[in-house]
Amino acid sequence: MSSREFKSPESVSSWKQIADRATGADELILYRDENSGTYSRLIRMQPGFLGADHSLKHDFNEVVYIIQGGFIDKVTKKAYPAGHFAFFPAGTEHGPLAAPVGVFGIEFRHYPGKKA
């Protein structure tokens, strides 16, 4: 199959628990550049997902788009339902987030300064 064709996500990867998250948070990697570390993934959190008790900070730029369900910022108590997106530049403190109704979204992570 040519890389220029559309594919089903399950044809390139499978759902796995997100390594640094509690049970109920899964990812399906859609694309990863082995040189830069940049990747995109589908994410899903089961209803009632509580998330971490502390904020997060990464060494990569992160874009998250919520397709279904939604997040709640545990500090500000703001709700972010489907249709919302966030951009967190590398080094930006954000969250922690919970997903009381569950969430399905897509996430893009890019490591600044690294060539793809």
C-alpha positions as CSV (number, residue, x, y, z in Angstrom):
1,M,0.0,0.0,0.0
2,S,1.4,3.4,-1.0
3,S,2.0,6.0,1.7
4,R,-0.2,8.4,-0.3
5,E,-3.3,6.3,0.2
6,F,-5.7,6.7,3.1
7,K,-5.6,3.9,5.7
8,S,-7.6,2.8,8.6
9,P,-5.8,3.6,11.9
10,E,-5.8,-0.1,12.9
11,S,-4.0,-1.0,9.7
12,V,-0.8,0.8,10.9
13,S,-1.0,0.3,14.6
14,S,-3.1,-1.0,17.5
15,W,-4.5,0.6,20.7
16,K,-2.2,0.4,23.7
17,Q,-2.3,1.9,27.2
18,I,-0.5,5.2,27.4
19,A,2.7,4.4,29.2
20,D,2.8,7.3,31.7
21,R,-1.0,7.4,32.3
22,A,-3.3,5.5,34.6
23,T,-5.5,2.7,33.3
24,G,-8.2,4.0,31.0
25,A,-6.0,6.1,28.8
26,D,-5.1,4.6,25.4
27,E,-3.3,5.6,22.3
28,L,-3.0,4.5,18.7
29,I,0.1,5.9,17.0
30,L,-0.7,7.0,13.5
31,Y,2.7,8.3,12.4
32,R,6.2,8.6,14.0
33,D,9.3,10.1,12.6
34,E,12.2,8.1,14.1
35,N,14.7,10.9,13.5
36,S,13.0,13.8,15.2
37,G,10.6,11.9,17.5
38,T,7.7,13.8,16.1
39,Y,4.5,11.8,16.0
40,S,0.7,11.9,15.8
41,R,-1.7,9.7,17.7
42,L,-5.4,9.1,18.5
43,I,-6.1,9.2,22.2
44,R,-9.1,7.9,24.2
45,M,-9.8,8.1,27.8
46,Q,-12.6,6.1,29.4
47,P,-15.5,7.8,31.1
48,G,-14.5,8.7,34.7
49,F,-10.8,9.0,33.8
50,L,-9.2,11.1,36.6
51,G,-5.9,12.0,35.1
52,A,-2.8,13.1,37.0
53,D,-2.9,15.1,40.2
54,H,-0.2,17.5,38.9
55,S,0.3,19.7,35.9
56,L,2.4,18.5,32.9
57,K,5.3,20.0,31.1
58,H,6.9,18.6,27.9
59,D,10.0,19.1,25.8
60,F,7.8,19.0,22.7
61,N,5.1,21.2,21.1
62,E,1.7,19.6,21.6
63,V,-1.6,20.1,19.7
64,V,-4.7,18.3,20.9
65,Y,-8.1,18.3,19.2
66,I,-11.1,16.8,21.0
67,I,-13.3,14.8,18.6
68,Q,-15.8,13.4,21.1
69,G,-16.4,13.7,24.8
70,G,-14.3,16.3,26.6
71,F,-11.7,17.3,29.2
72,I,-12.0,19.3,32.4
73,D,-9.0,21.2,33.7
74,K,-8.8,20.1,37.3
75,V,-7.3,23.4,38.5
76,T,-9.5,26.0,36.7
77,K,-12.6,23.7,36.6
78,K,-13.0,24.8,32.9
79,A,-14.7,22.2,30.6
80,Y,-13.4,21.6,27.1
81,P,-16.0,19.6,25.0
82,A,-15.7,18.2,21.5
83,G,-14.6,20.7,18.9
84,H,-12.0,22.4,21.2
85,F,-8.3,22.3,20.6
86,A,-5.2,23.3,22.6
87,F,-1.7,24.2,21.6
88,F,0.9,23.8,24.4
89,P,4.4,25.0,23.3
90,A,7.3,23.1,24.6
91,G,7.9,23.9,28.3
92,T,4.3,25.2,28.9
93,E,2.8,23.9,32.1
94,H,-0.8,22.7,31.6
95,G,-3.5,20.5,33.2
96,P,-4.0,18.3,35.0
97,L,-7.0,17.1,32.9
98,A,-9.8,14.7,33.7
99,A,-12.3,13.1,31.4
100,P,-15.5,12.5,33.4
101,V,-17.5,11.7,30.2
102,G,-14.5,10.2,28.4
103,V,-12.7,11.7,25.5
104,F,-11.6,10.7,21.9
105,G,-9.2,13.0,20.2
106,I,-6.1,13.4,18.0
107,E,-2.8,14.7,19.2
108,F,0.3,15.9,17.4
109,R,3.7,16.2,19.1
110,H,6.6,18.0,17.5
111,Y,10.1,18.3,19.0
112,P,11.4,21.8,18.2
113,G,14.8,22.1,16.7
114,K,14.9,18.5,15.5
115,K,14.7,17.8,11.7
116,A,12.2,15.4,10.5
